[in-house]
Each structure stands twice: as C-alpha cells, then as structure tokens.
Amino acid sequence: MMRNEQINEPIEVIVHFGSGKVRPLRFLWKGRAHRINNVRGMWTTLEGRQKCHHFALLVSDIGACEISLDVDKMSWLINSVAIDN
C-alpha cells in the first residue's frame, strides 16, 4: 500500500518553457540531482492571491512525487513523495 509523505522542502528545478507551458526536467534535493521521467499531471491552486503550479511526477530514483512552483515567490518545493508501507 502506498501513502504520501508530506515533505514541503525547497528544491532547485531545471525546466523547459515552450508554447506557454512549463515542464520540469530535473531537480536538486538534499544535494542530489533527480531526473524526471514523466509528468503525470499538472494543476494550479489559488490560496488568496498566491498562485501555485503543481506537478505530479515519476522520478527515476524516487518514484512518484509532487513538486510545486509558487509563482509570486518564483520558488519551488517538493511537496510529497509516495512511500511503500
């Protein structure tokens, strides 16, 4: 059984911008680079005026995880990772 473990830590992300879209390619977390194999979904949330873009990812050495971009702060977080119980 899988469960999502909340992380909410800052990360650095390499992205591709094109056709009005942003696509994350790799990110740096805890001193390690992680390659993104697949973007499984993308959605946007609003909390007051704070706009965040969220990405559901498959990452080669982590598995499933979620990252987000805070548009106002131009900062990225790793929000959660899927953990086997």
C-alpha positions in Angstrom: 0.0 0.0 0.0 1.3 3.5 -0.9 0.9 6.6 1.2 2.1 10.2 0.5 4.6 11.5 3.0 4.5 15.3 3.2 7.9 16.9 2.7 7.5 20.6 1.8 11.2 21.4 1.4 12.8 23.9 -1.0 14.3 22.5 -4.2 16.0 23.8 -7.3 14.4 22.9 -10.6 15.6 22.9 -14.3 12.6 23.5 -16.5 11.7 23.8 -20.2 9.5 26.7 -21.2 7.6 26.4 -24.5 4.2 27.0 -26.1 3.1 28.8 -22.9 3.8 25.8 -20.7 6.4 24.9 -18.1 7.8 21.4 -17.9 10.1 20.4 -15.1 13.1 18.2 -16.3 15.3 17.7 -13.2 15.5 18.9 -9.6 18.1 19.2 -6.9 17.0 18.0 -3.5 19.3 17.4 -0.5 22.4 17.8 -2.7 21.3 15.1 -5.2 20.1 15.7 -8.8 16.9 13.8 -9.7 15.8 13.2 -13.3 12.1 13.4 -14.1 10.9 10.5 -16.2 7.3 11.6 -16.7 5.0 14.5 -15.8 1.8 12.6 -14.9 -0.3 15.7 -14.2 -0.3 19.4 -13.7 -2.8 21.7 -11.9 -3.0 25.2 -10.4 -4.2 26.3 -7.0 -5.0 29.7 -5.6 -4.7 30.5 -1.9 -5.8 34.1 -1.7 -3.6 35.8 -4.2 -0.9 33.1 -4.0 -0.9 31.1 -7.3 0.9 27.7 -7.3 1.5 25.3 -10.2 1.7 21.7 -9.0 3.2 18.7 -10.9 2.7 15.0 -10.3 5.9 13.3 -11.4 7.6 10.0 -11.8 11.2 10.3 -10.9 13.9 7.7 -11.7 15.3 7.2 -8.2 12.4 8.4 -6.0 9.2 7.1 -7.7 6.1 9.2 -7.5 6.2 12.7 -6.1 4.7 16.1 -6.2 6.5 19.4 -6.7 5.1 22.9 -6.9 6.1 26.4 -8.1 5.0 29.4 -6.1 4.5 31.9 -8.9 4.8 35.1 -6.8 8.0 34.0 -5.0 9.4 32.1 -8.0 10.3 29.3 -5.6 9.9 25.5 -5.8 9.0 22.9 -3.2 9.0 19.1 -3.1 5.6 18.7 -1.5 5.3 14.9 -1.1 6.7 11.5 -2.1 4.9 8.2 -2.3 6.2 5.7 0.3 5.5 1.9 0.4 4.0 0.8 3.7 
